[in-house]
Amino acid sequence: MSNSTSNGTDSLYEGLPYEFDVSTARLWVHFAFVILGFLLAVVTYLSQCSEPAPYGKHTPGEAKKGWGPMIPQRLAHMTSDGLCCVIFFLLIFFLYGQHRTYTSYTFLGLWQLHYVHRGLLHPLLMRYSKTHVQLGITAGTVLPNLLYSFINSDWISSAVYDDYYYRDPRFIIGIVLFVAGFIINRWADAKLRSMRRSSSDKESMPLQASERYKIPQGGLYEFITCPNYFGEALEWFGWSIATWSLAGVVWLLFCLATFVPRAKHNHEWYLATFPDYPKTRKRLIPFLY
């Protein structure tokens, strides 16, 4: 399909509104990593269903052996999200990608909107429940972030979308969902942050979990336990629609492989910790799950 249509009417509802204009070798490399990303999502879901990831309120009282030395939580967060999803993503986009159009830069702006905040600003503002985390746990987030950042940056900087794709319903709906999810995610994180004591306060005072944490109230917290995860899932659902790509789909699947079991564990933790926790709240999706 050519991306130089004379008008946008013919291209609005085409199944694939782009050409992935790369060499055969690069094509196979890209889709090999897509398959790897899918398999990693499956493994992640199965592993996290059995046991919650050991961070935040699910951090064990004593560090587990085998996860390596402790490093500052802020450094770990900025490394896993900032270095991988901001810096590495930009390097792939500008140095490895072959085609950059207004559509490419729109997608780049959306990704960076999320991760400049998530990987650079959020760690500076966050009141962490623990000031340090084991190096192995950080490495476990760095490697997937490198993989999915490569897949998505490679896609948006090499796929040539139709000239009129900005009028396509997939592009419009996807961006609207992404922005809505971003707003929900930022609001939910800010709500949680405002309720937390500083890490130094928590570690200096041996408080029970019910004394260190509170039940979030207001907004989507009246309907679900984890609106922060819901918002981010909505972002990447919008991303997968807007990019209309397998790269976007496997990234969404990996995020859900983390959010779904994590929301389950968080929900069960609140129910076990607070006897008065609202029983009608769902875990992740209002009225459904």
Stockholm file with secondary structure:
# STOCKHOLM 1.0

chainA/1-289         MSNSTSNGTDSLYEGLPYEFDVSTARLWVHFAFVILGFLLAVVTYLSQCSEPAPYGKHTPGEAKKGWGPMIPQRLAHMTSDGLCCVIFFLLIFFLYGQHRTYTSYTFLGLWQLHYVHRGLLHPLLMRYSKTHVQLGITAGTVLPNLLYSFINSDWISSAVYDDYYYRDPRFIIGIVLFVAGFIINRWADAKLRSMRRSSSDKESMPLQASERYKIPQGGLYEFITCPNYFGEALEWFGWSIATWSLAGVVWLLFCLATFVPRAKHNHEWYLATFPDYPKTRKRLIPFLY
#=GR chainA/1-289 SS CCSCCSSSTTTTTCSCCEEECCCHHHHHHHHHHHHHHHHHHHHHHHHHHHSCCSSGGGCCSSCCTTSCCEEEHHHHHIIIIIIIIIIIHHHIIIIICCCCCHHHHHHHHHHHHHHHIIIIIHHHHCCCSSSEEEHHHHHHHHHHHHHHHHHHHHHHTTEEECTTGGGSHHHHHHHHHHHHHHHHHHHHHHHHHHHCCCHHHHHHSCCCHHHHCCCCCSGGGGTBSCHHHHHHHHHHHHHHHHHTSHHHHHHHHHHHHHHHHHHHHHHHHHHHHCTTSCTTCBSSSTTTC
#=GC SS_cons         CCSCCSSSTTTTTCSCCEEECCCHHHHHHHHHHHHHHHHHHHHHHHHHHHSCCSSGGGCCSSCCTTSCCEEEHHHHHIIIIIIIIIIIHHHIIIIICCCCCHHHHHHHHHHHHHHHIIIIIHHHHCCCSSSEEEHHHHHHHHHHHHHHHHHHHHHHTTEEECTTGGGSHHHHHHHHHHHHHHHHHHHHHHHHHHHCCCHHHHHHSCCCHHHHCCCCCSGGGGTBSCHHHHHHHHHHHHHHHHHTSHHHHHHHHHHHHHHHHHHHHHHHHHHHHCTTSCTTCBSSSTTTC
//
